[in-house]
Amino acid sequence: MAYLDREGGRLFYQDRAGEKRPIILIHGWSAALTVWDTVSDALVRAGHRVIAFDQRGCGDSDKDFGSATLEDSIEDALALAEHLGLRGTVFNGWSLGGAVALGAASRSPDAAGLVLTCGAAPRYTQVDDFPYGGTVADVEGVVAALQQDRPGTFRGVAAAVCAKPMADGVVDWIWQTFLRSGPIANQAILDLAHSDQREALSSLSIPLLSITGEHDNFVAPDIGKFAAETAPHGKQVHFADCGHAPFLEDFPGYLDAVLDFLATIGDRE
């Protein structure tokens, strides 16, 4: 098992070899890199180098970091890319991971592309000039519910991830993944409620693919549409029958969208 030392703690990561362009997969709030396993395997078979990591407080990473903010996750993604000597990297983030991916891609001199998979970017909550998403109170309410009933609240969250009927055990698997996280992971979602990355998005010089689900219960599809329309080189792929996880609900379609995007970028620079 591979770990990256970061500020008094350890981050677990996987680095799977490939000759084509490297891709960093970034999971969502309180999830783990294992949510990407099917995607990771397919991308490796397609020849790509695939890297994924557990954010602070999640999966097999340490649960007792002194800090686990959204900014910490962005800096961790950049540190991992530097540690591995990656060049021409594509960052792909799911949900909260989309904000991490946008933050990292906009700062990295070696980024080649950005995928937002139902990404909570450039904003997750509404303000006067951004009418999409929920409210800060919504986010704080979920965290408060977790503090009262962690297993039950995460069970409800897991059940709402997919809109399409899934195979037996999928909801339980998502639930158990959430339960592996520690309370410190809540710092990042509370930060996300106030994060605004619109300036970084509008000045992005690399291609962006925004993947959205019509029935997403967590990230309003209009957020992803806004991202695609605001990025100078943005494109949206919309899944009319999916919820918050097209990579689980329509894996073949999701994989085609990502591989097509990677093909437009080409091989390593």
Steps between C-alpha positions, in 0.01 A plus 500: 500500500633842404475806721591865463610681815311827541512735797530240772274241337495249217292494183435165336529494122513261207714551190425263213743502210414598144673658202227749416411825672475480883165556669445582866160383628366693799209362700216694660429597859554220754547244223819316401706419194322163475195672349717538188608135475301413187597826329863464604523147365347600166732798459803284576386249239476791257866570567484792742697549818235532772553650843244524778528597865293501817449853626576588861271317738376264227562140396845378602644846562555617856195620692686725744645774282506836674317647203293357213370801314412532133821695451695217665357253246595728210855532630515123561404430138771735378756350739418149381541601136836656581608199708429267208658731244183520291488709184205576275255382765122487476318558830160330538295581809163366613266720705712687760794348317406722208586807706829334597572417135419852379717653770792272415467524122478879507825524699704222344740603223487143371123445480367400158130458567223501759198274540220596737295190576184648649752745638414749774685775318535789458243546779289257700258744660294796385590867524333803344674464164508118500149352534603134479539238770387494860577720797766520767229405749436179303863397534516592866181302558651183355809536718281561806302186418822300476601621844175358638470179295800426283399152373140595430583826326761340277253223418260761367774673302612169347146412397464831314822481296364301206174577321500184288423160658828338596610145572450360848766619738598822321332727756652296785843530338469879467374519859789296636744718306356810666520337842874446457554875508567693818317809629795717395386457139210734579741794490523478122124494437449797732769685305335403173182676608688832484746428219488709182726393214335695220807713435723194472248335268465796267877529457561127447723447197456122471207295362217425744239225487200540729296182549154546651204286602143618447379355830798598715379549858823661619653719229248686287560423129489873431825533694670268253339680208628831635850352532501380139370833370734712710825315438668634183539145367208328671266222390205334674384140473160451663354166612122528488432185704770533765533652843818597683721214378489442122819294531295247699160546337612502135858381504534434123366844414714667763814322386434593137463866599826503694699309238367724222610802702844352559532429128445867421794588725726236351809332639741637754659834437 
